[in-house]
Amino acid sequence: MDTERALAALRTVIDPEVGINIVDLGLVYGLDWRPEGLRVRLSMTSAACPMGEWIAEQALDALDAAFPGLPPAEVDLVWEPPWGPERMSPEARSQLQWPTN
């Protein structure tokens, strides 16, 4: 399947607390293409993230729009390994003024 298209769709989902897309934040832990549809493993910056369910719903909507002929996507929220800033892309680090090395 088209992983790049899935990632492009997920880049349209912006974490409202930091204003950066979930791919560059490193919240996408994996994409699994299965006969029954696409399953995405997402994490949040914190298990207490108040926007977790909303972000998951936005991810589903973005994927379903990108792949209209496929069964609906599924999202699994995962907490292991815990998210850390090392998962961010250099672009996200720059936007948040984190060290890029």
N, C-alpha and C positions, 0 to 999 in steps of 0.2 A: 504494500500500500504506500501511499504518498506521505511519508513522515514529514517532509519539508512543508507540505501544505497544511498538515495538522499543526506544526509548530508556528507557521505564519498565522493561522487562525487563533492560536493561543496567545500570540503576541498582541492581539487586539484586546485582551483582558488585562485591565490595569488594576493593580492593587490600590484601592482608594486612599489608603493610609500613607503611602509613599509616592504614588504617582508614576510607578514603573510597571512595565508589563511582567506577567508571572513567569515568562520564559527567562528573561534577563535577570529576574530576581533569583532564579534557581529553584523555583517552587515546583517545577515539573520534574518529577523523579523518573518518569518512564512512560512510554507509549507501548501498548500491547495490542497488536492487530490479531483479532480472533474471528472465527467464522460468524460468531454472533454479534460482532461489532468491535469498535475501538474502545479499549479500556485505558484510562489515563490515571497514573498515580501522581497525586499532588500532595504537597505538604504546605504548611503555613509557616510564617516566621516564628510563630508561637502557638502552642496548643490552645492558648486562651484567646487567640485572634478572634475578635468579634465579627469579622467579615468573612470567615472561612466558608460558611454555607453559601453566602452570596457569590464569592469568587468561584466556588465549584459550579454553581448554577450558570454563571456567565461563561465558564469554560465549556459546559455542555452546550449552551446555546451557540457559541462560536463554532464548535466542532460540527454540530448538527447542520448549521448553515453552510459550512465548507464542504460537507459530504452529504448532500440531500438524498442520495439514492441508497445510502447505507442504513442499517439499523441504528437506532439512537445510541450515542456514545454513553459510556459509564465513567464515573469518577470515583476513585478510591482515595480517601484521605489517609495518608500514612504519616507516622511520627518517628519512624526509625529508618535511616539514621536521622537524628535531629537536624533541622535546617541550621546552617551557619553562614555567615557572610562570605565565606570562601566559595560558596556555590554561585555567587553573583557573577554576571559577565563583567568584563572590563568597562563596558558602557554604563552599566548600572552602578558600579563602584564609583565611576567618575561623576555621575549625576548626584550621588549621595555624598560625594567628597570623601570617599573611603580611599585608603591607599590602594593603588592598582597593582602592586607587586606582591 
